[in-house]
Structure formats: C-alpha cells, structure tokens
C-alpha cells in the first residue's frame, strides 16, 4: 500500500459553520457529524474534520485545493457572490485579483476561523 493522507483535523470556532463555508465554496457536501467532528471529504478521499475549539487555541493553517478549470470558475463565482475577500497572493498584497501561476489560475481566501484557503488549477511547478 502506498502512503496517503486520509484526514486532518481543522480547528474552528464553530465546526459546522466552517465546514459549511468551505463545502459551499468548493461545491462539496458536509458529511454527518461524528463525535466532535464535522467532515468535508475531497475528491481524492482526504477528509477535513472540522472540530470546535476555543478561538485562542486556533493556529491559522494553510489548505490548498487543486481544482479543475470548471470547478475554479464555480468556486470563484461563489466567492464573489458571497462577498468573500480574495487575493492573488498569500501576502495579501493583491486584493480582488487572481493569479496565473504555473499556467493556471489561483486565489487565496480565509475561512471563518482565519485559516488561509487556496484554490489553484495547476500544481506548483507544473508549467
């Protein structure tokens, strides 16, 4: 068996809110809560298990999602329709723009807990 990432725990102030936010933008489903976790599964089988913790216990992390051009268009439309701030760069110097790195398109936004989320249509180094 090859080693694969199966799941990761994502700390949130409100696990249901954060799971619903990400699922809505990415066009995914929120799974059935299991114990303290609210899962969102990606297309490659990795599950993000959102867990509520006190706000001061949240250390912002970065999560990057590889999406198709069609999925990018749909997610970008949902980001704009929802009024979610987005940036072309992780330093947040290019607000309201997307990037065209590696021959594709990408952008960064924040979830309700302050985690940096990224959607990109090409893996890094693929161009």
Secondary structure as UniProt FT lines:
FT   STRAND          7..12
FT   HELIX           15..26
FT   TURN            35..36
FT   STRAND          37..41
FT   TURN            43..44
FT   STRAND          47..52
FT   HELIX           55..57
FT   STRAND          62..66
FT   HELIX           69..81
FT   TURN            82..83
FT   STRAND          86..87
FT   TURN            90..91
FT   HELIX           101..103
FT   STRAND          106..110
FT   TURN            112..113
FT   STRAND          116..120
FT   TURN            124..125
//
